[in-house]
Structures are given as C-alpha cells and as structure tokens.
Amino acid sequence: MSATAVSVEKKIPKPNWRNIQLRMFYRNCINGMIISTVASVLSYYYWYIPKYAAIEEYERNYDPFSEMERMRNLGLFQCCPPDSVIEEYKKKNIKKKFYEV
C-alpha cells in the first residue's frame, strides 16, 4: 500500500450511525416547525386579512330592508306576495287576503 492510499483513507470520515434516528427526529421537528410557521404567516396575510376585510366591507354596505324587498319581489316568501301580484289584483279589483291559501 502506498503513502497516497493511506492519506486518502484518512481523509474520508467514518459514518456516524450512533443516534441517527434521534438526529433525524430533531431535524424533522425543526423543519416542520419552520414550515408550519411560514405557512401560517403567509395564510394570515394572503387569506385571513383579505377575507375579513371583504366581510367588513359587506357588513358596512349591507341593507337588510332592500334585501327583504328584493327577496319578496322574487316570490320567495309565502306570507307576502311580490309587487306584481298585488298590482294584478288591484287591476282586477280582487279583494283577497294574502294570508289565505
């Protein structure tokens, strides 16, 4: 064996197999914490804040009375008829109570 072969063998470190599972566990835990922190910060700024800003804007501009009138005129309620039905009854001079079926 020559001197160069011995020096090459000394330069290669021995593999460290002791506690390899424990080191992998620590590494995976740290990577998981870092990734989850980054994901939660990004979701907060790109999903949570715009969503609740839109909800606040909707609640500021929401008018429940105009919404009720719109749904009533669509005919969604049985207790109060749309304006078109009331106008037809007025044209035909029908005296019907709307709460009767």
Backbone atoms as SQL, in Angstrom:
CREATE TABLE atoms (id INTEGER PRIMARY KEY, chain TEXT, resi INTEGER, resn TEXT, atom TEXT, x REAL, y REAL, z REAL);
INSERT INTO atoms VALUES
  (1, 'A', 1, 'MET', 'N', 0.839, -1.159, 0.000),
  (2, 'A', 1, 'MET', 'CA', 0.000, 0.000, 0.000),
  (3, 'A', 1, 'MET', 'C', 0.897, 1.238, 0.000),
  (4, 'A', 2, 'SER', 'N', 0.599, 2.141, -0.834),
  (5, 'A', 2, 'SER', 'CA', 1.458, 3.312, -0.961),
  (6, 'A', 2, 'SER', 'C', 1.017, 4.398, 0.024),
  (7, 'A', 3, 'ALA', 'N', 1.786, 5.417, 0.121),
  (8, 'A', 3, 'ALA', 'CA', 1.529, 6.509, 1.072),
  (9, 'A', 3, 'ALA', 'C', 0.319, 7.332, 0.639),
  (10, 'A', 4, 'THR', 'N', 0.073, 7.401, -0.671),
  (11, 'A', 4, 'THR', 'CA', -1.071, 8.169, -1.138),
  (12, 'A', 4, 'THR', 'C', -2.382, 7.488, -0.791),
  (13, 'A', 5, 'ALA', 'N', -2.412, 6.173, -0.836),
  (14, 'A', 5, 'ALA', 'CA', -3.634, 5.438, -0.495),
  (15, 'A', 5, 'ALA', 'C', -3.967, 5.595, 0.977),
  (16, 'A', 6, 'VAL', 'N', -2.957, 5.612, 1.833),
  (17, 'A', 6, 'VAL', 'CA', -3.174, 5.768, 3.278),
  (18, 'A', 6, 'VAL', 'C', -3.700, 7.163, 3.576),
  (19, 'A', 7, 'SER', 'N', -3.154, 8.171, 2.909),
  (20, 'A', 7, 'SER', 'CA', -3.602, 9.537, 3.168),
  (21, 'A', 7, 'SER', 'C', -5.035, 9.755, 2.679),
  (22, 'A', 8, 'VAL', 'N', -5.441, 9.066, 1.601),
  (23, 'A', 8, 'VAL', 'CA', -6.808, 9.176, 1.098),
  (24, 'A', 8, 'VAL', 'C', -7.781, 8.527, 2.070),
  (25, 'A', 9, 'GLU', 'N', -7.357, 7.396, 2.641),
  (26, 'A', 9, 'GLU', 'CA', -8.221, 6.716, 3.590),
  (27, 'A', 9, 'GLU', 'C', -8.417, 7.535, 4.846),
  (28, 'A', 10, 'LYS', 'N', -7.425, 8.266, 5.277),
  (29, 'A', 10, 'LYS', 'CA', -7.548, 9.072, 6.478),
  (30, 'A', 10, 'LYS', 'C', -8.425, 10.304, 6.268),
  (31, 'A', 11, 'LYS', 'N', -8.547, 10.775, 5.026),
  (32, 'A', 11, 'LYS', 'CA', -9.351, 11.964, 4.747),
  (33, 'A', 11, 'LYS', 'C', -10.854, 11.666, 4.756),
  (34, 'A', 12, 'ILE', 'N', -11.265, 10.465, 4.473),
  (35, 'A', 12, 'ILE', 'CA', -12.686, 10.116, 4.447),
  (36, 'A', 12, 'ILE', 'C', -13.146, 9.839, 5.878),
  (37, 'A', 13, 'PRO', 'N', -14.116, 10.587, 6.369),
  (38, 'A', 13, 'PRO', 'CA', -14.557, 10.366, 7.744),
  (39, 'A', 13, 'PRO', 'C', -15.400, 9.098, 7.854),
  (40, 'A', 14, 'LYS', 'N', -15.372, 8.517, 9.034),
  (41, 'A', 14, 'LYS', 'CA', -16.191, 7.341, 9.284),
  (42, 'A', 14, 'LYS', 'C', -17.657, 7.765, 9.388),
  (43, 'A', 15, 'PRO', 'N', -18.603, 6.964, 8.903),
  (44, 'A', 15, 'PRO', 'CA', -20.024, 7.304, 9.052),
  (45, 'A', 15, 'PRO', 'C', -20.437, 7.216, 10.511),
  (46, 'A', 16, 'ASN', 'N', -21.224, 8.198, 10.937),
  (47, 'A', 16, 'ASN', 'CA', -21.667, 8.250, 12.323),
  (48, 'A', 16, 'ASN', 'C', -23.097, 7.708, 12.387),
  (49, 'A', 17, 'TRP', 'N', -23.255, 6.449, 12.739),
  (50, 'A', 17, 'TRP', 'CA', -24.571, 5.817, 12.793),
  (51, 'A', 17, 'TRP', 'C', -25.188, 5.881, 14.183),
  (52, 'A', 18, 'ARG', 'N', -24.456, 6.362, 15.144),
  (53, 'A', 18, 'ARG', 'CA', -24.977, 6.411, 16.501),
  (54, 'A', 18, 'ARG', 'C', -26.014, 7.538, 16.615),
  (55, 'A', 19, 'ASN', 'N', -27.173, 7.241, 17.165),
  (56, 'A', 19, 'ASN', 'CA', -28.280, 8.196, 17.382),
  (57, 'A', 19, 'ASN', 'C', -28.776, 8.823, 16.084),
  (58, 'A', 20, 'ILE', 'N', -28.737, 8.086, 15.003),
  (59, 'A', 20, 'ILE', 'CA', -29.174, 8.667, 13.722),
  (60, 'A', 20, 'ILE', 'C', -30.678, 8.923, 13.715),
  (61, 'A', 21, 'GLN', 'N', -31.471, 8.041, 14.344),
  (62, 'A', 21, 'GLN', 'CA', -32.914, 8.262, 14.382),
  (63, 'A', 21, 'GLN', 'C', -33.261, 9.483, 15.215),
  (64, 'A', 22, 'LEU', 'N', -32.560, 9.671, 16.315),
  (65, 'A', 22, 'LEU', 'CA', -32.805, 10.835, 17.152),
  (66, 'A', 22, 'LEU', 'C', -32.455, 12.126, 16.421),
  (67, 'A', 23, 'ARG', 'N', -31.339, 12.132, 15.709),
  (68, 'A', 23, 'ARG', 'CA', -30.974, 13.326, 14.936),
  (69, 'A', 23, 'ARG', 'C', -31.976, 13.601, 13.823),
  (70, 'A', 24, 'MET', 'N', -32.444, 12.543, 13.160),
  (71, 'A', 24, 'MET', 'CA', -33.453, 12.735, 12.107),
  (72, 'A', 24, 'MET', 'C', -34.754, 13.259, 12.703),
  (73, 'A', 25, 'PHE', 'N', -35.117, 12.772, 13.886),
  (74, 'A', 25, 'PHE', 'CA', -36.325, 13.239, 14.555),
  (75, 'A', 25, 'PHE', 'C', -36.226, 14.729, 14.873),
  (76, 'A', 26, 'TYR', 'N', -35.099, 15.155, 15.452),
  (77, 'A', 26, 'TYR', 'CA', -34.910, 16.569, 15.762),
  (78, 'A', 26, 'TYR', 'C', -34.938, 17.427, 14.505),
  (79, 'A', 27, 'ARG', 'N', -34.262, 16.946, 13.464),
  (80, 'A', 27, 'ARG', 'CA', -34.238, 17.699, 12.215),
  (81, 'A', 27, 'ARG', 'C', -35.640, 17.827, 11.620),
  (82, 'A', 28, 'ASN', 'N', -36.398, 16.733, 11.628),
  (83, 'A', 28, 'ASN', 'CA', -37.750, 16.779, 11.077),
  (84, 'A', 28, 'ASN', 'C', -38.664, 17.674, 11.904),
  (85, 'A', 29, 'CYS', 'N', -38.497, 17.665, 13.233),
  (86, 'A', 29, 'CYS', 'CA', -39.310, 18.548, 14.082),
  (87, 'A', 29, 'CYS', 'C', -39.002, 20.016, 13.804),
  (88, 'A', 30, 'ILE', 'N', -37.747, 20.334, 13.701),
  (89, 'A', 30, 'ILE', 'CA', -37.366, 21.724, 13.435),
  (90, 'A', 30, 'ILE', 'C', -37.847, 22.155, 12.055),
  (91, 'A', 31, 'ASN', 'N', -37.668, 21.303, 11.051),
  (92, 'A', 31, 'ASN', 'CA', -38.164, 21.633, 9.704),
  (93, 'A', 31, 'ASN', 'C', -39.680, 21.793, 9.700),
  (94, 'A', 32, 'GLY', 'N', -40.375, 20.937, 10.420),
  (95, 'A', 32, 'GLY', 'CA', -41.825, 21.043, 10.482),
  (96, 'A', 32, 'GLY', 'C', -42.289, 22.327, 11.141),
  (97, 'A', 33, 'MET', 'N', -41.615, 22.729, 12.218),
  (98, 'A', 33, 'MET', 'CA', -41.978, 23.988, 12.880),
  (99, 'A', 33, 'MET', 'C', -41.716, 25.185, 11.978),
  (100, 'A', 34, 'ILE', 'N', -40.599, 25.156, 11.273),
  (101, 'A', 34, 'ILE', 'CA', -40.285, 26.276, 10.378),
  (102, 'A', 34, 'ILE', 'C', -41.298, 26.353, 9.237),
  (103, 'A', 35, 'ILE', 'N', -41.600, 25.227, 8.629),
  (104, 'A', 35, 'ILE', 'CA', -42.545, 25.215, 7.502),
  (105, 'A', 35, 'ILE', 'C', -43.941, 25.614, 7.951),
  (106, 'A', 36, 'SER', 'N', -44.379, 25.115, 9.112),
  (107, 'A', 36, 'SER', 'CA', -45.723, 25.468, 9.581),
  (108, 'A', 36, 'SER', 'C', -45.819, 26.937, 9.967),
  (109, 'A', 37, 'THR', 'N', -44.761, 27.503, 10.515),
  (110, 'A', 37, 'THR', 'CA', -44.762, 28.922, 10.850),
  (111, 'A', 37, 'THR', 'C', -44.841, 29.777, 9.591),
  (112, 'A', 38, 'VAL', 'N', -44.066, 29.430, 8.603),
  (113, 'A', 38, 'VAL', 'CA', -44.100, 30.181, 7.337),
  (114, 'A', 38, 'VAL', 'C', -45.477, 30.052, 6.682),
  (115, 'A', 39, 'ALA', 'N', -46.036, 28.847, 6.700),
  (116, 'A', 39, 'ALA', 'CA', -47.355, 28.644, 6.080),
  (117, 'A', 39, 'ALA', 'C', -48.441, 29.423, 6.811),
  (118, 'A', 40, 'SER', 'N', -48.390, 29.461, 8.139),
  (119, 'A', 40, 'SER', 'CA', -49.427, 30.193, 8.871),
  (120, 'A', 40, 'SER', 'C', -49.286, 31.703, 8.696),
  (121, 'A', 41, 'VAL', 'N', -48.062, 32.208, 8.625),
  (122, 'A', 41, 'VAL', 'CA', -47.879, 33.644, 8.389),
  (123, 'A', 41, 'VAL', 'C', -48.364, 34.024, 6.997),
  (124, 'A', 42, 'LEU', 'N', -48.028, 33.206, 6.009),
  (125, 'A', 42, 'LEU', 'CA', -48.490, 33.502, 4.639),
  (126, 'A', 42, 'LEU', 'C', -50.009, 33.412, 4.527),
  (127, 'A', 43, 'SER', 'N', -50.609, 32.415, 5.155),
  (128, 'A', 43, 'SER', 'CA', -52.069, 32.303, 5.080),
  (129, 'A', 43, 'SER', 'C', -52.748, 33.449, 5.810),
  (130, 'A', 44, 'TYR', 'N', -52.119, 33.938, 6.868),
  (131, 'A', 44, 'TYR', 'CA', -52.703, 35.080, 7.583),
  (132, 'A', 44, 'TYR', 'C', -52.718, 36.317, 6.693),
  (133, 'A', 45, 'TYR', 'N', -51.611, 36.591, 6.021),
  (134, 'A', 45, 'TYR', 'CA', -51.535, 37.811, 5.223),
  (135, 'A', 45, 'TYR', 'C', -52.217, 37.701, 3.860),
  (136, 'A', 46, 'TYR', 'N', -52.274, 36.511, 3.289),
  (137, 'A', 46, 'TYR', 'CA', -52.846, 36.376, 1.946),
  (138, 'A', 46, 'TYR', 'C', -54.245, 35.800, 1.936),
  (139, 'A', 47, 'TRP', 'N', -54.746, 35.303, 3.071),
  (140, 'A', 47, 'TRP', 'CA', -56.092, 34.740, 3.091),
  (141, 'A', 47, 'TRP', 'C', -56.952, 35.368, 4.170),
  (142, 'A', 48, 'TYR', 'N', -56.477, 35.424, 5.402),
  (143, 'A', 48, 'TYR', 'CA', -57.277, 35.878, 6.536),
  (144, 'A', 48, 'TYR', 'C', -57.604, 37.363, 6.438),
  (145, 'A', 49, 'ILE', 'N', -56.595, 38.183, 6.246),
  (146, 'A', 49, 'ILE', 'CA', -56.812, 39.632, 6.220),
  (147, 'A', 49, 'ILE', 'C', -57.707, 40.050, 5.046),
  (148, 'A', 50, 'PRO', 'N', -57.468, 39.587, 3.793),
  (149, 'A', 50, 'PRO', 'CA', -58.377, 39.995, 2.704),
  (150, 'A', 50, 'PRO', 'C', -59.801, 39.471, 2.890),
  (151, 'A', 51, 'LYS', 'N', -59.939, 38.262, 3.430),
  (152, 'A', 51, 'LYS', 'CA', -61.271, 37.701, 3.618),
  (153, 'A', 51, 'LYS', 'C', -62.081, 38.535, 4.602),
  (154, 'A', 52, 'TYR', 'N', -61.497, 38.853, 5.740),
  (155, 'A', 52, 'TYR', 'CA', -62.237, 39.601, 6.741),
  (156, 'A', 52, 'TYR', 'C', -62.370, 41.072, 6.390),
  (157, 'A', 53, 'ALA', 'N', -61.510, 41.598, 5.559),
  (158, 'A', 53, 'ALA', 'CA', -61.702, 42.955, 5.045),
  (159, 'A', 53, 'ALA', 'C', -62.914, 42.994, 4.121),
  (160, 'A', 54, 'ALA', 'N', -63.069, 41.948, 3.304),
  (161, 'A', 54, 'ALA', 'CA', -64.240, 41.875, 2.416),
  (162, 'A', 54, 'ALA', 'C', -65.518, 41.686, 3.225),
  (163, 'A', 55, 'ILE', 'N', -65.457, 40.903, 4.299),
  (164, 'A', 55, 'ILE', 'CA', -66.641, 40.704, 5.139),
  (165, 'A', 55, 'ILE', 'C', -67.036, 42.007, 5.829),
  (166, 'A', 56, 'GLU', 'N', -66.076, 42.751, 6.334),
  (167, 'A', 56, 'GLU', 'CA', -66.375, 44.030, 6.970),
  (168, 'A', 56, 'GLU', 'C', -66.961, 45.024, 5.969),
  (169, 'A', 57, 'GLU', 'N', -66.432, 45.025, 4.753),
  (170, 'A', 57, 'GLU', 'CA', -66.970, 45.905, 3.708),
  (171, 'A', 57, 'GLU', 'C', -68.415, 45.529, 3.377),
  (172, 'A', 58, 'TYR', 'N', -68.682, 44.234, 3.290),
  (173, 'A', 58, 'TYR', 'CA', -70.040, 43.766, 3.013),
  (174, 'A', 58, 'TYR', 'C', -70.996, 44.167, 4.134),
  (175, 'A', 59, 'GLU', 'N', -70.562, 44.007, 5.385),
  (176, 'A', 59, 'GLU', 'CA', -71.430, 44.359, 6.505),
  (177, 'A', 59, 'GLU', 'C', -71.664, 45.862, 6.586),
  (178, 'A', 60, 'ARG', 'N', -70.691, 46.670, 6.183),
  (179, 'A', 60, 'ARG', 'CA', -70.892, 48.115, 6.180),
  (180, 'A', 60, 'ARG', 'C', -71.913, 48.536, 5.133),
  (181, 'A', 61, 'ASN', 'N', -71.916, 47.872, 3.980),
  (182, 'A', 61, 'ASN', 'CA', -72.797, 48.265, 2.878),
  (183, 'A', 61, 'ASN', 'C', -74.111, 47.492, 2.837),
  (184, 'A', 62, 'TYR', 'N', -74.315, 46.544, 3.739),
  (185, 'A', 62, 'TYR', 'CA', -75.500, 45.687, 3.689),
  (186, 'A', 62, 'TYR', 'C', -76.727, 46.439, 4.181),
  (187, 'A', 63, 'ASP', 'N', -77.794, 46.363, 3.422),
  (188, 'A', 63, 'ASP', 'CA', -79.060, 46.967, 3.811),
  (189, 'A', 63, 'ASP', 'C', -80.105, 45.861, 3.889),
  (190, 'A', 64, 'PRO', 'N', -80.517, 45.465, 5.084),
  (191, 'A', 64, 'PRO', 'CA', -81.437, 44.336, 5.206),
  (192, 'A', 64, 'PRO', 'C', -82.826, 44.633, 4.635),
  (193, 'A', 65, 'PHE', 'N', -83.253, 45.897, 4.652),
  (194, 'A', 65, 'PHE', 'CA', -84.583, 46.217, 4.149),
  (195, 'A', 65, 'PHE', 'C', -84.657, 46.097, 2.625),
  (196, 'A', 66, 'SER', 'N', -83.622, 46.569, 1.928),
  (197, 'A', 66, 'SER', 'CA', -83.622, 46.410, 0.474),
  (198, 'A', 66, 'SER', 'C', -83.468, 44.930, 0.095),
  (199, 'A', 67, 'GLU', 'N', -82.728, 44.172, 0.904),
  (200, 'A', 67, 'GLU', 'CA', -82.603, 42.735, 0.658),
  (201, 'A', 67, 'GLU', 'C', -83.948, 42.032, 0.849),
  (202, 'A', 68, 'MET', 'N', -84.703, 42.444, 1.857),
  (203, 'A', 68, 'MET', 'CA', -86.033, 41.870, 2.098),
  (204, 'A', 68, 'MET', 'C', -86.975, 42.188, 0.933),
  (205, 'A', 69, 'GLU', 'N', -86.918, 43.418, 0.446),
  (206, 'A', 69, 'GLU', 'CA', -87.757, 43.788, -0.694),
  (207, 'A', 69, 'GLU', 'C', -87.378, 42.998, -1.945),
  (208, 'A', 70, 'ARG', 'N', -86.103, 42.803, -2.156),
  (209, 'A', 70, 'ARG', 'CA', -85.658, 42.037, -3.324),
  (210, 'A', 70, 'ARG', 'C', -86.143, 40.596, -3.246),
  (211, 'A', 71, 'MET', 'N', -86.023, 39.969, -2.080),
  (212, 'A', 71, 'MET', 'CA', -86.475, 38.580, -1.923),
  (213, 'A', 71, 'MET', 'C', -87.988, 38.473, -2.011),
  (214, 'A', 72, 'ARG', 'N', -88.688, 39.488, -1.484),
  (215, 'A', 72, 'ARG', 'CA', -90.151, 39.468, -1.551),
  (216, 'A', 72, 'ARG', 'C', -90.617, 39.581, -2.997),
  (217, 'A', 73, 'ASN', 'N', -89.976, 40.439, -3.781),
  (218, 'A', 73, 'ASN', 'CA', -90.363, 40.608, -5.182),
  (219, 'A', 73, 'ASN', 'C', -89.965, 39.418, -6.046),
  (220, 'A', 74, 'LEU', 'N', -89.028, 38.607, -5.581),
  (221, 'A', 74, 'LEU', 'CA', -88.703, 37.367, -6.287),
  (222, 'A', 74, 'LEU', 'C', -89.731, 36.275, -6.012),
  (223, 'A', 75, 'GLY', 'N', -90.553, 36.472, -4.985),
  (224, 'A', 75, 'GLY', 'CA', -91.572, 35.481, -4.655),
  (225, 'A', 75, 'GLY', 'C', -91.067, 34.372, -3.747),
  (226, 'A', 76, 'LEU', 'N', -90.082, 34.661, -2.916),
  (227, 'A', 76, 'LEU', 'CA', -89.524, 33.641, -2.042),
  (228, 'A', 76, 'LEU', 'C', -90.345, 33.421, -0.773),
  (229, 'A', 77, 'PHE', 'N', -91.203, 34.362, -0.432),
  (230, 'A', 77, 'PHE', 'CA', -91.987, 34.258, 0.791),
  (231, 'A', 77, 'PHE', 'C', -93.447, 33.975, 0.467),
  (232, 'A', 78, 'GLN', 'N', -94.053, 33.067, 1.223),
  (233, 'A', 78, 'GLN', 'CA', -95.477, 32.793, 1.030),
  (234, 'A', 78, 'GLN', 'C', -96.339, 33.809, 1.754),
  (235, 'A', 79, 'CYS', 'N', -95.825, 34.400, 2.804),
  (236, 'A', 79, 'CYS', 'CA', -96.630, 35.300, 3.630),
  (237, 'A', 79, 'CYS', 'C', -96.809, 36.675, 2.994),
  (238, 'A', 80, 'CYS', 'N', -95.929, 37.096, 2.116),
  (239, 'A', 80, 'CYS', 'CA', -96.062, 38.398, 1.470),
  (240, 'A', 80, 'CYS', 'C', -95.771, 38.235, -0.023),
  (241, 'A', 81, 'PRO', 'N', -96.766, 38.536, -0.864),
  (242, 'A', 81, 'PRO', 'CA', -96.611, 38.323, -2.309),
  (243, 'A', 81, 'PRO', 'C', -95.738, 39.395, -2.960),
  (244, 'A', 82, 'PRO', 'N', -95.269, 39.121, -4.163),
  (245, 'A', 82, 'PRO', 'CA', -94.487, 40.130, -4.898),
  (246, 'A', 82, 'PRO', 'C', -95.367, 41.299, -5.329),
  (247, 'A', 83, 'ASP', 'N', -94.736, 42.399, -5.694),
  (248, 'A', 83, 'ASP', 'CA', -95.475, 43.586, -6.131),
  (249, 'A', 83, 'ASP', 'C', -96.274, 43.317, -7.392),
  (250, 'A', 84, 'SER', 'N', -95.792, 42.442, -8.262),
  (251, 'A', 84, 'SER', 'CA', -96.508, 42.169, -9.499),
  (252, 'A', 84, 'SER', 'C', -97.872, 41.514, -9.225),
  (253, 'A', 85, 'VAL', 'N', -97.940, 40.652, -8.236),
  (254, 'A', 85, 'VAL', 'CA', -99.212, 40.005, -7.892),
  (255, 'A', 85, 'VAL', 'C', -100.167, 41.019, -7.286),
  (256, 'A', 86, 'ILE', 'N', -99.669, 41.885, -6.451),
  (257, 'A', 86, 'ILE', 'CA', -100.519, 42.908, -5.834),
  (258, 'A', 86, 'ILE', 'C', -101.076, 43.845, -6.902),
  (259, 'A', 87, 'GLU', 'N', -100.255, 44.220, -7.883),
  (260, 'A', 87, 'GLU', 'CA', -100.720, 45.099, -8.960),
  (261, 'A', 87, 'GLU', 'C', -101.775, 44.409, -9.818),
  (262, 'A', 88, 'GLU', 'N', -101.604, 43.086, -10.075),
  (263, 'A', 88, 'GLU', 'CA', -102.616, 42.351, -10.837),
  (264, 'A', 88, 'GLU', 'C', -103.942, 42.322, -10.095),
  (265, 'A', 89, 'TYR', 'N', -103.893, 42.111, -8.797),
  (266, 'A', 89, 'TYR', 'CA', -105.126, 42.090, -8.006),
  (267, 'A', 89, 'TYR', 'C', -105.772, 43.470, -7.972),
  (268, 'A', 90, 'LYS', 'N', -104.982, 44.513, -7.941),
  (269, 'A', 90, 'LYS', 'CA', -105.557, 45.859, -7.949),
  (270, 'A', 90, 'LYS', 'C', -106.193, 46.165, -9.301),
  (271, 'A', 91, 'LYS', 'N', -105.583, 45.694, -10.393),
  (272, 'A', 91, 'LYS', 'CA', -106.155, 45.922, -11.720),
  (273, 'A', 91, 'LYS', 'C', -107.465, 45.173, -11.882),
  (274, 'A', 92, 'LYS', 'N', -107.518, 43.955, -11.358),
  (275, 'A', 92, 'LYS', 'CA', -108.724, 43.139, -11.490),
  (276, 'A', 92, 'LYS', 'C', -109.745, 43.438, -10.393),
  (277, 'A', 93, 'ASN', 'N', -109.374, 44.305, -9.440),
  (278, 'A', 93, 'ASN', 'CA', -110.231, 44.696, -8.336),
  (279, 'A', 93, 'ASN', 'C', -110.631, 43.481, -7.487),
  (280, 'A', 94, 'ILE', 'N', -109.663, 42.655, -7.175),
  (281, 'A', 94, 'ILE', 'CA', -109.889, 41.475, -6.342),
  (282, 'A', 94, 'ILE', 'C', -109.507, 41.831, -4.913),
  (283, 'A', 95, 'LYS', 'N', -110.422, 41.542, -3.992),
  (284, 'A', 95, 'LYS', 'CA', -110.183, 41.837, -2.577),
  (285, 'A', 95, 'LYS', 'C', -109.811, 40.531, -1.871),
  (286, 'A', 96, 'LYS', 'N', -108.630, 40.047, -2.100),
  (287, 'A', 96, 'LYS', 'CA', -108.192, 38.794, -1.485),
  (288, 'A', 96, 'LYS', 'C', -107.195, 39.097, -0.386),
  (289, 'A', 97, 'LYS', 'N', -107.360, 38.389, 0.711),
  (290, 'A', 97, 'LYS', 'CA', -106.390, 38.499, 1.783),
  (291, 'A', 97, 'LYS', 'C', -105.224, 37.566, 1.426),
  (292, 'A', 98, 'PHE', 'N', -104.049, 38.086, 1.483),
  (293, 'A', 98, 'PHE', 'CA', -102.893, 37.331, 1.028),
  (294, 'A', 98, 'PHE', 'C', -102.470, 36.240, 2.001),
  (295, 'A', 99, 'TYR', 'N', -102.937, 36.344, 3.224),
  (296, 'A', 99, 'TYR', 'CA', -102.555, 35.298, 4.147),
  (297, 'A', 99, 'TYR', 'C', -103.440, 34.064, 4.012),
  (298, 'A', 100, 'GLU', 'N', -104.510, 34.141, 3.222),
  (299, 'A', 100, 'GLU', 'CA', -105.336, 32.966, 2.945),
  (300, 'A', 100, 'GLU', 'C', -104.698, 32.149, 1.841),
  (301, 'A', 101, 'VAL', 'N', -104.835, 30.853, 1.939),
  (302, 'A', 101, 'VAL', 'CA', -104.256, 29.970, 0.945),
  (303, 'A', 101, 'VAL', 'C', -105.327, 29.494, -0.003);
